[in-house]
Amino acid sequence: MKLTSLTHFLLFAFALLGPASAAAQFKLTAEVRPRTEFRNGFKTPTSTGFDPAFFTEQRSRLYVDFKDEKYAMRFSLQDVRIWGEVPQIFKEDAGTTFLNEAWGQYFVSETFSVKAGRQIISYDNQRFLGGLEWAQQGRRHDALLFINENKEKRTKLHVGLAFNADKDKPEFGYLQAPAANFYSVGGNYKSLQYAWYNKTFADKKGSLSLLALNAATQNADSTSSNKQTLGIIPRVKVGKVALAADIYYQMGKIGDNTVSALLAGANATFQTKATPITVGFEYISGKDGDDTSSDITNFSPDYGTNHAFNGLMDYFFVGPANANVGVIDLYLKTKFKVGKAALLLHGHQFMTGSKQFDAEGAELSKVMGFEVDAVYVRKLAPAVTLHVGASVLLGTETLTTIRPGNETFNQWAWTMITFKPTLFNSEEEKKKKKKK
């Protein structure tokens, strides 16, 4: 991060304190999060003769939050880099410092507000819309949100809109021109419209969320195609058992191809004397290897925090999207207390979500492999948390046939320490003054 940029940012942040009203809240937070990884078959099977990868990637952030009676704002700068990618003595940086969040929210009334700017869009368990905070860079949207939240009725309704453009036609050179509206940023939508509704049950033992989302992507001929995703996300607690489900259906078009795809999952969490145990499954549709139609039947969880699903080794929808194979995930999860720490244990049985064939045309077994994840979490201080993780994936011939790599035994290990202190909080300062 350039020193001049950081200095100007801090000066601006503290300048906000001057005109603030007595009811205003100001908070300055920092984050430093280095993560060291050993990868030997992470995201896809390794191959004979390949060396493991070993590196440290660090995220550094600065958050400025300001809230007054009628509005709230957040500014956040972020730097993401691999240790050693910049020389110790340098004049030019690799350009990894960028704007993480910058949004303002105006409170029209007690229940209705408008939020605009670069922001996290995240709902429910983040299966389809999530902040992707596991990734050091995270996921952000440049969007306008209309928010209605009624605490008495326990309802929330968010309507979001986004329209993306790039620098192909500089504003000062072309106010209008042929193809001035063409959007060439790969992997992103041209425009987005969605509505998310959430209702918490009266006894607070469950909730229901509904999602309707349309994403328009730019075609090569300057036209746009629209894909819709509809979701139902129920949660309910029956006695000591928590039940949850996610059902999403995708339709519409990608280019000239018709979309018809499904994601459906459910799980049950049982509270025991020793530990909670979660048993569940998830089905993500794919496209059969002998299906010669142009229809798209493989579901894509486009904007979710996919690292939290289908195993921590990110074999599905994080790096490679598993092509159009789809996946069936049968899983068991639990969590133990280990002194002042916690140990998370996950087991996954992966199968294909479609029929697949080998080079000779013989149908492959549906079983792709079995993964075990273990994560040790300990809070070292109020603002310091340590994570240590290890994962093993035992693949099958099906997995090595449909994916790059030929080794069936794959490993991944990592350790991460997060420092996230509050540097200044006006509310805490007010309390200290009152005590004096």
C-alpha positions in Angstrom: 0.0 0.0 0.0 1.5 3.4 -1.0 2.3 5.5 2.1 0.7 8.6 0.6 -2.5 6.8 -0.2 -2.7 5.4 3.4 -1.9 8.8 4.9 -4.6 10.6 2.9 -7.1 7.9 3.8 -6.4 8.1 7.5 -6.6 11.9 7.4 -9.9 11.8 5.7 -11.2 9.2 8.2 -10.3 11.2 11.2 -11.6 14.4 9.6 -15.1 12.8 9.7 -15.0 13.2 13.5 -15.0 17.0 13.3 -18.5 17.6 11.8 -20.1 14.6 13.4 -23.2 15.1 15.6 -23.3 13.9 19.2 -25.2 10.8 18.1 -22.7 9.9 15.4 -20.7 6.7 15.6 -17.2 6.4 14.2 -15.1 3.2 14.1 -11.7 2.5 12.7 -10.7 -1.2 12.3 -7.6 -2.9 10.8 -7.0 -6.4 9.6 -3.8 -8.4 8.8 -4.3 -12.0 7.7 -1.4 -14.0 6.4 -2.1 -17.6 5.3 0.5 -20.2 4.5 -0.5 -23.1 2.3 1.0 -26.5 1.3 -0.8 -27.6 -1.9 -0.3 -31.1 -3.3 -3.5 -31.8 -5.2 -5.6 -28.7 -4.1 -8.5 -27.9 -6.4 -7.6 -30.8 -8.8 -5.6 -34.0 -8.6 -1.9 -33.7 -8.7 0.2 -35.6 -11.3 3.2 -37.9 -11.1 6.4 -35.9 -11.0 4.7 -32.6 -9.9 6.2 -30.8 -6.9 3.9 -29.4 -4.2 3.3 -25.7 -4.0 4.2 -23.8 -0.8 3.6 -20.1 -0.3 2.2 -17.4 2.0 -0.5 -15.0 0.8 -1.5 -12.0 3.0 -4.5 -9.8 3.2 -4.2 -6.3 4.8 -7.3 -4.1 5.3 -8.3 -0.8 6.8 -12.0 -0.2 7.6 -13.6 3.2 8.3 -17.2 3.0 9.4 -19.3 6.1 10.1 -23.0 6.2 11.2 -25.2 9.1 11.9 -29.0 9.4 12.5 -29.9 9.5 8.8 -27.0 7.8 7.0 -24.1 5.3 7.3 -20.9 5.0 5.3 -18.0 2.5 4.9 -14.6 3.0 3.3 -12.2 0.1 3.1 -8.8 -0.3 1.4 -7.2 -3.6 0.8 -3.9 -5.1 -0.2 -3.4 -8.7 -1.2 0.0 -10.1 -2.1 2.2 -13.2 -2.0 5.1 -12.9 0.3 8.2 -12.1 -1.8 6.5 -11.1 -5.0 7.9 -7.6 -4.5 11.7 -7.0 -3.9 12.8 -5.7 -0.5 14.0 -2.5 -2.2 11.6 -1.3 -5.0 10.2 1.8 -6.6 7.2 0.2 -8.3 4.6 -2.1 -6.7 2.7 -4.9 -8.4 -0.5 -2.9 -8.0 -2.3 -5.1 -5.5 -3.7 -2.3 -3.4 -7.3 -1.5 -4.3 -10.7 -0.4 -3.0 -12.4 -3.1 -1.0 -15.6 -1.4 0.0 -17.0 2.1 -0.5 -20.7 2.6 0.1 -23.2 4.9 1.6 -26.6 4.1 3.1 -29.4 6.7 3.6 -32.2 5.9 6.1 -35.4 7.2 4.6 -37.4 5.9 7.5 -37.0 3.4 10.4 -37.7 0.5 8.0 -36.6 1.7 4.6 -33.1 2.7 3.4 -31.1 3.0 0.2 -27.6 1.7 -0.1 -25.2 2.5 -3.0 -21.6 1.7 -3.9 -19.1 -1.1 -3.8 -20.3 -3.6 -1.2 -20.7 -7.2 -0.1 -24.0 -8.8 -1.1 -24.5 -11.8 1.1 -27.6 -13.7 2.3 -28.6 -16.7 4.3 -25.8 -19.3 4.3 -24.1 -17.6 1.2 -24.8 -20.6 -1.1 -25.7 -18.4 -4.0 -24.9 -14.8 -2.9 -21.9 -14.4 -0.6 -18.9 -12.3 0.4 -16.4 -15.0 -0.4 -14.3 -13.8 2.5 -12.2 -17.0 2.6 -10.5 -15.8 -0.6 -8.1 -13.1 0.4 -9.6 -10.6 -2.1 -13.3 -11.4 -1.3 -16.2 -10.7 -3.7 -17.7 -7.3 -4.1 -20.5 -5.8 -6.2 -21.0 -2.2 -7.5 -24.7 -2.0 -6.8 -27.7 0.0 -5.7 -29.9 -1.6 -3.0 -33.4 -0.8 -1.7 -33.8 -2.2 1.8 -37.0 -2.6 3.8 -36.5 -4.3 7.2 -39.4 -4.5 9.7 -38.3 -5.8 13.1 -41.9 -6.0 14.4 -43.0 -8.1 11.5 -39.7 -9.9 11.3 -39.4 -9.4 7.6 -36.7 -8.2 5.3 -36.9 -7.3 1.6 -33.9 -6.3 -0.4 -34.0 -5.3 -4.0 -30.7 -4.9 -5.8 -29.7 -3.4 -9.2 -26.4 -3.2 -10.9 -25.2 -2.1 -14.4 -21.6 -2.6 -15.3 -19.4 -0.7 -17.8 -15.6 -0.6 -18.5 -13.0 1.7 -20.0 -13.4 0.7 -23.7 -14.9 4.1 -24.4 -13.5 6.8 -22.1 -16.2 9.1 -20.9 -14.4 12.3 -21.9 -13.9 11.0 -25.5 -17.2 9.2 -26.2 -20.5 10.2 -24.7 -22.1 8.0 -27.3 -20.7 5.9 -30.1 -21.1 2.5 -31.8 -20.5 -0.3 -29.2 -19.9 2.3 -26.5 -22.0 0.2 -24.2 -20.2 -3.1 -24.9 -18.9 -4.7 -21.6 -15.7 -6.8 -22.0 -14.8 -7.8 -18.4 -14.8 -11.6 -18.5 -16.5 -13.6 -15.8 -18.8 -10.7 -14.7 -22.4 -9.8 -15.5 -23.4 -6.8 -17.6 -26.4 -6.1 -15.4 -28.0 -7.6 -12.3 -31.5 -7.4 -10.8 -32.6 -9.4 -7.8 -35.1 -9.5 -4.9 -34.5 -11.3 -1.6 -37.2 -11.8 1.0 -36.8 -13.2 4.5 -39.3 -14.0 7.1 -38.4 -15.1 10.6 -41.1 -17.3 12.3 -42.9 -15.9 15.4 -41.3 -18.4 17.7 -37.8 -17.6 16.2 -37.3 -21.3 15.6 -37.1 -21.0 11.9 -37.1 -18.7 8.8 -37.9 -18.7 5.1 -36.0 -16.9 2.4 -37.0 -16.4 -1.2 -34.6 -15.2 -4.0 -35.3 -14.2 -7.6 -32.3 -13.0 -9.5 -31.6 -12.1 -13.2 -28.1 -11.8 -14.5 -27.5 -10.4 -18.0 -24.2 -11.3 -19.7 -22.7 -9.6 -22.8 -22.7 -11.6 -26.0 -20.0 -11.2 -28.7 -22.5 -9.5 -31.0 -23.2 -6.8 -28.4 -26.5 -8.3 -27.4 -27.2 -9.6 -23.9 -28.5 -12.9 -22.7 -30.4 -13.3 -19.4 -30.2 -16.2 -16.9 -32.6 -16.3 -14.0 -32.1 -18.1 -10.7 -35.0 -18.8 -8.3 -34.3 -19.9 -4.7 -36.1 -21.2 -1.7 -34.2 -21.4 1.6 -36.2 -22.8 4.6 -34.8 -23.2 8.1 -36.7 -24.8 11.0 -35.9 -26.2 14.5 -37.8 -29.2 15.7 -36.9 -29.9 19.3 -33.1 -30.2 19.4 -32.8 -30.9 15.7 -32.2 -28.0 13.3 -33.4 -28.7 9.7 -32.2 -26.7 6.7 -32.6 -26.9 3.0 -31.6 -25.0 -0.2 -33.4 -25.3 -3.5 -32.3 -23.3 -6.6 -33.5 -23.5 -10.2 -31.8 -21.8 -13.1 -33.5 -21.0 -16.4 -33.2 -18.5 -19.2 -30.4 -18.2 -21.8 -26.6 -18.1 -22.1 -25.9 -16.9 -25.6 -28.3 -19.0 -27.7 -28.3 -21.9 -25.3 -31.3 -22.7 -23.1 -30.6 -23.1 -19.3 -32.4 -25.6 -17.1 -30.4 -26.6 -14.0 -31.0 -27.5 -10.4 -29.3 -27.3 -7.0 -31.0 -29.0 -4.1 -29.7 -29.8 -0.6 -30.8 -30.6 2.9 -29.2 -31.2 6.2 -30.1 -32.0 9.9 -28.0 -30.9 12.9 -28.4 -33.0 16.0 -27.3 -31.6 19.4 -25.6 -34.2 21.5 -23.9 -34.0 24.9 -20.5 -34.0 23.3 -20.9 -32.1 20.0 -23.3 -31.1 17.3 -23.5 -33.5 14.4 -24.7 -32.4 10.9 -25.7 -34.9 8.3 -26.7 -33.8 4.8 -26.5 -34.0 1.1 -26.4 -31.7 -1.9 -27.2 -32.4 -5.5 -25.9 -30.0 -8.2 -27.1 -31.0 -11.7 -24.7 -31.6 -14.5 -24.8 -32.6 -18.2 -24.6 -36.2 -19.3 -21.6 -37.0 -21.4 -23.8 -38.5 -24.2 -26.1 -35.5 -24.2 -25.5 -33.8 -27.6 -28.0 -31.0 -27.2 -27.0 -27.4 -26.7 -29.0 -27.1 -23.6 -27.2 -26.1 -20.4 -28.2 -28.4 -17.6 -25.3 -27.9 -15.2 -26.1 -25.6 -12.3 -23.7 -22.8 -11.5 -23.6 -21.2 -8.0 -22.3 -18.0 -9.6 -21.9 -15.5 -6.7 -21.7 -17.7 -3.6 -19.1 -18.5 -1.1 -18.4 -21.8 -2.6 -15.4 -22.7 -0.4 -17.9 -23.3 2.4 -19.5 -26.2 0.4 -18.4 -29.4 -1.2 -15.2 -29.8 0.8 -12.5 -27.3 1.8 -10.1 -28.5 -0.9 -12.2 -26.5 -3.5 -12.6 -29.2 -6.1 -16.0 -27.9 -7.1 -17.0 -24.4 -8.3 -14.1 -22.5 -6.7 -11.1 -23.1 -9.1 -12.3 -25.3 -11.9 -16.1 -25.6 -12.0 -15.9 -29.4 -12.6 -16.8 -28.6 -16.2 -20.4 -29.7 -16.7 -20.2 -32.9 -14.6 -22.2 -31.6 -11.6 -21.8 -33.2 -8.1 -23.6 -35.1 -5.5 -22.1 -34.5 -2.0 -23.0 -36.7 1.0 -21.5 -35.2 4.1 -21.0 -35.4 7.8 -19.8 -32.5 9.9 -19.1 -32.0 13.6 -17.2 -29.7 16.0 -15.4 -30.5 19.2 -14.1 -28.4 22.0 -10.4 -28.9 22.6 -9.4 -26.9 25.7 -9.8 -23.3 24.8 -10.0 -24.1 21.1 -12.3 -25.9 18.7 -11.7 -28.7 16.2 -13.9 -29.0 13.1 -14.1 -32.3 11.3 -15.9 -32.8 7.9 -16.3 -35.8 5.7 -17.5 -35.8 2.1 -18.4 -38.5 -0.3 -18.5 -37.0 -3.8 -20.3 -38.5 -6.8 -21.0 -37.1 -10.3 -24.3 -35.3 -10.9 -24.5 -36.7 -14.4 -23.5 -39.7 -16.5 -19.9 -39.6 -17.7 -17.9 -41.9 -20.0 -14.3 -42.8 -20.6 -12.4 -42.5 -23.9 -13.7 -45.9 -25.1 -17.3 -44.9 -24.4 -17.8 -47.0 -21.2 -19.8 -45.4 -18.5 -17.8 -44.3 -15.5 -18.6 -45.1 -11.9 -20.4 -42.2 -10.3 -18.1 -42.1 -7.3 -15.4 -39.4 -7.6 -13.8 -39.6 -4.2 -13.8 -39.1 -0.5 -12.5 -36.0 1.4 -11.7 -35.5 5.1 -11.2 -31.9 6.4 -9.9 -30.9 9.8 -9.6 -27.3 11.1 -8.3 -26.3 14.5 -9.5 -22.8 15.6 -8.2 -20.9 18.7 -8.7 -17.4 19.8 -5.3 -16.2 21.1 -6.5 -12.8 22.1 -9.7 -10.8 21.6 -8.5 -9.5 18.2 -6.3 -12.5 17.3 -7.4 -15.9 15.9 -5.4 -18.8 14.8 -6.6 -21.4 12.2 -4.7 -24.6 11.3 -6.2 -26.9 8.7 -5.4 -30.2 6.9 -7.3 -32.1 4.3 -7.0 -35.3 2.3 -8.9 -36.3 -0.8 -8.9 -39.9 -2.0 -9.9 -39.8 -5.6 -11.2 -42.6 -7.9 -10.5 -43.4 -11.6 -13.6 -41.4 -12.4 -12.1 -38.3 -10.9 -8.7 -38.7 -12.7 -10.5 -39.4 -16.0 -12.7 -36.3 -16.0 -10.2 -33.9 -14.4 -6.5 -32.9 -14.9 -4.0 -34.9 -12.8 -3.5 -38.6 -12.4 -2.8 -39.1 -8.6 -5.6 -40.4 -6.4 -4.1 -39.3 -3.1 -4.1 -35.6 -2.7 -3.3 -33.3 0.3 -3.6 -29.8 1.4 -2.5 -28.1 4.7 -2.6 -24.5 5.8 -2.3 -22.2 8.7 -3.7 -18.7 9.1 -3.5 -16.0 11.8 -5.9 -13.1 11.8 -5.3 -9.8 13.5 -8.4 -7.6 13.5 -8.2 -4.9 16.2 -10.5 -2.0 16.7 -8.2 1.1 16.5 -10.8 3.6 17.5 -14.5 3.4 18.5 -16.4 6.6 19.4 -19.0 4.6 21.4 -16.3 3.1 23.6 -14.7 6.5 24.0 -18.0 8.0 25.1 -18.5 5.2 27.7 -15.0 5.8 29.1 -15.7 9.5 29.5 -19.0 8.8 31.3 -17.2 6.5 33.8 -14.7 9.3 34.6 
